[in-house]
Amino acid sequence: MAKQCLNNCCCCCTLETGGLVIGWINIIFGFLGFIGSIIMVVFSAGALNVPGISGVEEALWITMIVIFSIYIVFTLIYAIAGILLVIGTKRREHGKMVLMLFLMGLGVILSFIQLFTGANAATITSSILVALLQLYFFICIFSLYAMIKNENEGKG
């Protein structure tokens, strides 16, 4: 039996509503990032064909292509996780929420690691706020996962 930590998301919404909102935000921004990354790969590849490009510039454009190619995969995975979260919430299937929980947990860990790379007080402060917000949304989705899992185990 999973332990449900919260009963509401953002104080006034049900966990289901919070899960749907978080899922749809991930779907929308995942697909926008996917499209933007494809545009950047195409643009960067076109820049490689400019006559008279130096070796350093060529290495920079190749690096951009590699980074945005990785980002294409990353944003697509986030969009898929959002779709699974929405489906899992609607159908009351907790197993479909695991990918989003994994990605959100990884995001929380990376946000806290980023604290140690902050160069100034503003960077550190914004990193703390982002990390805490990510942690809160992770707890919301975990609570939704636990609630649905407990409901499903009670039925079986």
C-alpha positions in Angstrom: 0.0 0.0 0.0 1.5 3.3 -1.1 1.4 6.3 1.2 -0.6 9.3 0.0 1.1 12.5 1.2 -1.4 15.1 0.0 -5.2 15.3 -0.6 -5.1 18.4 -2.9 -2.9 19.9 -5.5 -2.1 23.6 -5.1 -4.5 23.8 -2.1 -7.7 24.1 -4.0 -7.6 21.5 -6.8 -8.2 17.8 -6.5 -5.2 15.6 -7.1 -6.9 14.4 -10.3 -7.2 18.0 -11.6 -3.6 18.7 -10.7 -2.5 15.5 -12.5 -4.4 16.5 -15.6 -3.1 20.1 -15.6 0.5 18.9 -15.1 0.1 16.3 -17.8 -1.3 18.7 -20.3 1.4 21.3 -19.6 4.0 18.6 -20.3 2.3 17.6 -23.5 2.1 21.1 -24.8 5.6 22.2 -23.8 7.0 18.8 -24.9 5.6 19.2 -28.4 6.6 22.9 -28.6 10.1 22.0 -27.6 10.1 19.1 -30.0 9.1 21.3 -32.9 11.6 24.1 -31.8 14.4 21.6 -31.6 13.7 20.2 -35.1 13.8 23.8 -36.4 17.1 24.4 -34.7 18.6 21.2 -36.1 17.6 22.2 -39.6 18.9 25.7 -39.1 22.2 24.5 -37.7 22.6 22.0 -40.5 22.0 24.7 -43.0 24.6 26.9 -41.4 27.2 24.1 -42.0 26.7 24.6 -45.8 27.7 28.3 -45.7 30.9 28.8 -47.8 34.0 29.9 -46.0 33.0 28.6 -42.6 36.0 28.1 -40.2 36.8 24.9 -38.4 35.8 26.4 -35.1 32.5 27.6 -36.5 31.9 24.2 -38.0 32.6 22.5 -34.6 30.1 24.9 -33.0 27.3 24.1 -35.4 27.9 20.4 -35.1 27.7 20.7 -31.3 24.4 22.6 -31.7 23.1 19.8 -33.9 24.0 17.2 -31.4 22.6 19.1 -28.4 19.3 19.8 -30.2 19.0 16.2 -31.4 19.3 15.1 -27.8 16.7 17.7 -26.9 14.3 16.3 -29.6 14.4 12.9 -27.8 14.1 14.5 -24.4 11.1 16.7 -25.2 9.3 13.8 -27.0 9.8 11.6 -23.9 8.3 14.4 -21.7 5.3 14.7 -24.1 4.8 10.9 -24.0 5.0 11.0 -20.1 2.4 13.8 -20.1 0.1 11.7 -22.4 0.5 8.7 -20.1 -0.2 10.8 -17.0 -3.4 12.2 -18.5 -4.5 8.7 -19.6 -3.6 7.2 -16.3 -5.5 9.9 -14.4 -8.6 9.5 -16.6 -8.6 5.7 -16.5 -7.4 5.4 -12.9 -4.4 3.4 -14.0 -1.5 4.2 -11.6 1.1 2.2 -13.7 0.8 4.8 -16.5 2.1 7.5 -14.1 5.5 5.9 -13.4 7.4 7.5 -16.3 6.3 11.0 -15.2 7.2 10.2 -11.6 10.6 9.0 -12.8 11.2 12.1 -14.9 9.9 14.5 -12.2 12.1 12.8 -9.6 15.1 13.1 -11.9 14.3 16.8 -12.4 14.2 17.4 -8.7 17.6 15.7 -8.2 19.1 17.7 -11.0 17.6 21.0 -9.7 19.2 20.4 -6.3 22.6 19.5 -8.0 22.3 22.8 -10.0 22.4 24.7 -6.7 26.0 23.9 -6.3 26.8 25.3 -9.8 25.3 28.7 -9.1 27.6 31.6 -9.7 25.7 34.3 -7.8 22.9 34.8 -5.3 20.2 35.3 -8.0 21.1 32.0 -9.7 21.1 30.1 -6.4 17.8 31.7 -5.3 16.1 30.8 -8.6 17.5 27.3 -8.5 16.1 26.8 -4.9 12.7 28.1 -6.0 12.6 25.8 -9.1 13.8 22.8 -7.1 11.1 23.3 -4.4 8.4 23.8 -7.0 9.4 20.7 -8.8 9.5 18.8 -5.5 6.0 19.9 -4.6 4.6 18.8 -8.0 6.4 15.5 -7.7 4.7 15.0 -4.3 1.4 15.9 -5.9 1.8 13.4 -8.7 3.1 10.8 -6.2 0.0 11.3 -4.0 -2.3 10.9 -7.0 -0.3 7.7 -7.9 -0.7 6.4 -4.4 -4.4 7.2 -4.2 -5.2 5.4 -7.4 -2.9 2.5 -6.6 -4.7 2.1 -3.2 -8.1 2.3 -4.8 -7.1 -0.4 -7.4 -5.6 -2.7 -4.7 -8.8 -2.3 -2.7 -10.9 -3.4 -5.7 -8.7 -6.5 -6.3 
